[in-house]
Amino acid sequence: MNKIVLEHYPVSKLPKDVRDRLQGDAPTVRLVIEDDEKSEALSSSPFAFVEKENAVADNLDNLLRRYREHPENFSGKVTVEEAVARIRKLRDEWDDE
């Protein structure tokens, strides 16, 4: 699978429809582009999206919504210990059910 990661990509270079979804004054973003050939092969997965054309937009909307609601989670300044603590907390939530 091909993957391109661009750190500190200027927001001004993003397509207008993507810029319109961003809120905030950040001059740069982290841009990740992945080839989705494998997602076609995994369409039998129970987690596959029924409407693929809407799935990408919905995922982006969800990510941007989470970014607006909790920008502290996207700071990129998380220690290994903090990350492990978050994962353990999430895991423990599932164990309670």
ChimeraX commands (.cxc) that place a marker at each C-alpha (Angstrom):
marker #1 position 0.00,0.00,0.00 radius 0.5
marker #1 position 1.29,3.44,-0.86 radius 0.5
marker #1 position 1.29,6.10,1.84 radius 0.5
marker #1 position 2.43,9.72,1.76 radius 0.5
marker #1 position 2.80,11.78,4.93 radius 0.5
marker #1 position 3.44,15.50,4.64 radius 0.5
marker #1 position 4.26,17.32,7.86 radius 0.5
marker #1 position 3.52,21.04,8.16 radius 0.5
marker #1 position 1.59,21.18,4.87 radius 0.5
marker #1 position 0.26,24.72,4.23 radius 0.5
marker #1 position -3.51,24.93,4.68 radius 0.5
marker #1 position -3.59,27.45,1.84 radius 0.5
marker #1 position -2.57,24.69,-0.60 radius 0.5
marker #1 position -5.45,22.39,0.35 radius 0.5
marker #1 position -8.47,22.19,-1.96 radius 0.5
marker #1 position -11.20,24.68,-1.07 radius 0.5
marker #1 position -13.71,21.99,-0.05 radius 0.5
marker #1 position -11.21,20.60,2.47 radius 0.5
marker #1 position -10.21,24.06,3.76 radius 0.5
marker #1 position -13.89,24.85,4.31 radius 0.5
marker #1 position -14.17,21.91,6.69 radius 0.5
marker #1 position -11.26,23.08,8.83 radius 0.5
marker #1 position -11.89,25.39,11.73 radius 0.5
marker #1 position -9.16,27.20,13.54 radius 0.5
marker #1 position -6.21,29.33,12.58 radius 0.5
marker #1 position -3.55,26.67,12.11 radius 0.5
marker #1 position -1.39,27.68,9.14 radius 0.5
marker #1 position -0.21,24.11,8.55 radius 0.5
marker #1 position -1.58,20.58,8.89 radius 0.5
marker #1 position -0.30,17.01,8.80 radius 0.5
marker #1 position -1.51,15.49,5.55 radius 0.5
marker #1 position -1.72,11.70,5.15 radius 0.5
marker #1 position -2.60,10.20,1.78 radius 0.5
marker #1 position -3.07,6.46,1.47 radius 0.5
marker #1 position -3.80,4.25,-1.48 radius 0.5
marker #1 position -7.11,2.49,-0.87 radius 0.5
marker #1 position -6.62,-0.53,-3.15 radius 0.5
marker #1 position -6.67,-2.86,-0.14 radius 0.5
marker #1 position -10.02,-1.53,1.04 radius 0.5
marker #1 position -11.57,-2.90,-2.16 radius 0.5
marker #1 position -10.21,-6.35,-1.40 radius 0.5
marker #1 position -11.48,-6.22,2.18 radius 0.5
marker #1 position -15.05,-5.36,1.24 radius 0.5
marker #1 position -16.28,-8.62,2.76 radius 0.5
marker #1 position -15.13,-7.41,6.16 radius 0.5
marker #1 position -17.93,-6.68,8.64 radius 0.5
marker #1 position -16.32,-3.27,9.11 radius 0.5
marker #1 position -16.44,-2.35,5.41 radius 0.5
marker #1 position -18.52,0.67,4.50 radius 0.5
marker #1 position -21.73,0.09,2.61 radius 0.5
marker #1 position -21.52,3.39,0.75 radius 0.5
marker #1 position -17.85,3.82,-0.08 radius 0.5
marker #1 position -18.22,7.21,-1.77 radius 0.5
marker #1 position -19.63,8.72,1.42 radius 0.5
marker #1 position -17.31,6.89,3.79 radius 0.5
marker #1 position -14.26,9.09,3.17 radius 0.5
marker #1 position -16.21,12.31,3.64 radius 0.5
marker #1 position -17.90,10.95,6.76 radius 0.5
marker #1 position -14.57,9.87,8.23 radius 0.5
marker #1 position -13.06,13.28,7.53 radius 0.5
marker #1 position -16.08,15.00,9.06 radius 0.5
marker #1 position -15.78,12.83,12.18 radius 0.5
marker #1 position -12.06,13.49,12.47 radius 0.5
marker #1 position -12.49,17.25,12.08 radius 0.5
marker #1 position -15.35,17.25,14.59 radius 0.5
marker #1 position -13.18,15.42,17.13 radius 0.5
marker #1 position -10.33,17.86,16.43 radius 0.5
marker #1 position -12.60,20.84,17.10 radius 0.5
marker #1 position -14.04,19.31,20.28 radius 0.5
marker #1 position -10.73,18.05,21.73 radius 0.5
marker #1 position -7.75,19.86,20.12 radius 0.5
marker #1 position -5.54,18.86,23.05 radius 0.5
marker #1 position -5.67,15.25,21.81 radius 0.5
marker #1 position -4.09,16.31,18.52 radius 0.5
marker #1 position -1.17,18.32,19.86 radius 0.5
marker #1 position 1.46,15.75,18.91 radius 0.5
marker #1 position 3.16,16.28,22.28 radius 0.5
marker #1 position 2.11,13.06,23.98 radius 0.5
marker #1 position 4.64,11.04,25.91 radius 0.5
marker #1 position 4.76,7.29,25.59 radius 0.5
marker #1 position 3.48,6.99,29.14 radius 0.5
marker #1 position 0.46,9.22,28.37 radius 0.5
marker #1 position -0.34,7.24,25.23 radius 0.5
marker #1 position -0.14,3.94,27.10 radius 0.5
marker #1 position -2.38,5.32,29.85 radius 0.5
marker #1 position -4.99,6.40,27.28 radius 0.5
marker #1 position -4.94,2.99,25.60 radius 0.5
marker #1 position -5.28,1.19,28.92 radius 0.5
marker #1 position -8.20,3.43,29.90 radius 0.5
marker #1 position -9.96,2.67,26.60 radius 0.5
marker #1 position -9.25,-1.04,27.00 radius 0.5
marker #1 position -10.63,-1.00,30.53 radius 0.5
marker #1 position -13.82,0.67,29.31 radius 0.5
marker #1 position -14.39,-2.29,26.99 radius 0.5
marker #1 position -13.67,-4.76,29.82 radius 0.5
marker #1 position -16.44,-3.20,31.93 radius 0.5
marker #1 position -19.13,-4.03,29.36 radius 0.5
marker link #1:1,2 radius 0.2
marker link #1:2,3 radius 0.2
marker link #1:3,4 radius 0.2
marker link #1:4,5 radius 0.2
marker link #1:5,6 radius 0.2
marker link #1:6,7 radius 0.2
marker link #1:7,8 radius 0.2
marker link #1:8,9 radius 0.2
marker link #1:9,10 radius 0.2
marker link #1:10,11 radius 0.2
marker link #1:11,12 radius 0.2
marker link #1:12,13 radius 0.2
marker link #1:13,14 radius 0.2
marker link #1:14,15 radius 0.2
marker link #1:15,16 radius 0.2
marker link #1:16,17 radius 0.2
marker link #1:17,18 radius 0.2
marker link #1:18,19 radius 0.2
marker link #1:19,20 radius 0.2
marker link #1:20,21 radius 0.2
marker link #1:21,22 radius 0.2
marker link #1:22,23 radius 0.2
marker link #1:23,24 radius 0.2
marker link #1:24,25 radius 0.2
marker link #1:25,26 radius 0.2
marker link #1:26,27 radius 0.2
marker link #1:27,28 radius 0.2
marker link #1:28,29 radius 0.2
marker link #1:29,30 radius 0.2
marker link #1:30,31 radius 0.2
marker link #1:31,32 radius 0.2
marker link #1:32,33 radius 0.2
marker link #1:33,34 radius 0.2
marker link #1:34,35 radius 0.2
marker link #1:35,36 radius 0.2
marker link #1:36,37 radius 0.2
marker link #1:37,38 radius 0.2
marker link #1:38,39 radius 0.2
marker link #1:39,40 radius 0.2
marker link #1:40,41 radius 0.2
marker link #1:41,42 radius 0.2
marker link #1:42,43 radius 0.2
marker link #1:43,44 radius 0.2
marker link #1:44,45 radius 0.2
marker link #1:45,46 radius 0.2
marker link #1:46,47 radius 0.2
marker link #1:47,48 radius 0.2
marker link #1:48,49 radius 0.2
marker link #1:49,50 radius 0.2
marker link #1:50,51 radius 0.2
marker link #1:51,52 radius 0.2
marker link #1:52,53 radius 0.2
marker link #1:53,54 radius 0.2
marker link #1:54,55 radius 0.2
marker link #1:55,56 radius 0.2
marker link #1:56,57 radius 0.2
marker link #1:57,58 radius 0.2
marker link #1:58,59 radius 0.2
marker link #1:59,60 radius 0.2
marker link #1:60,61 radius 0.2
marker link #1:61,62 radius 0.2
marker link #1:62,63 radius 0.2
marker link #1:63,64 radius 0.2
marker link #1:64,65 radius 0.2
marker link #1:65,66 radius 0.2
marker link #1:66,67 radius 0.2
marker link #1:67,68 radius 0.2
marker link #1:68,69 radius 0.2
marker link #1:69,70 radius 0.2
marker link #1:70,71 radius 0.2
marker link #1:71,72 radius 0.2
marker link #1:72,73 radius 0.2
marker link #1:73,74 radius 0.2
marker link #1:74,75 radius 0.2
marker link #1:75,76 radius 0.2
marker link #1:76,77 radius 0.2
marker link #1:77,78 radius 0.2
marker link #1:78,79 radius 0.2
marker link #1:79,80 radius 0.2
marker link #1:80,81 radius 0.2
marker link #1:81,82 radius 0.2
marker link #1:82,83 radius 0.2
marker link #1:83,84 radius 0.2
marker link #1:84,85 radius 0.2
marker link #1:85,86 radius 0.2
marker link #1:86,87 radius 0.2
marker link #1:87,88 radius 0.2
marker link #1:88,89 radius 0.2
marker link #1:89,90 radius 0.2
marker link #1:90,91 radius 0.2
marker link #1:91,92 radius 0.2
marker link #1:92,93 radius 0.2
marker link #1:93,94 radius 0.2
marker link #1:94,95 radius 0.2
marker link #1:95,96 radius 0.2
marker link #1:96,97 radius 0.2
view
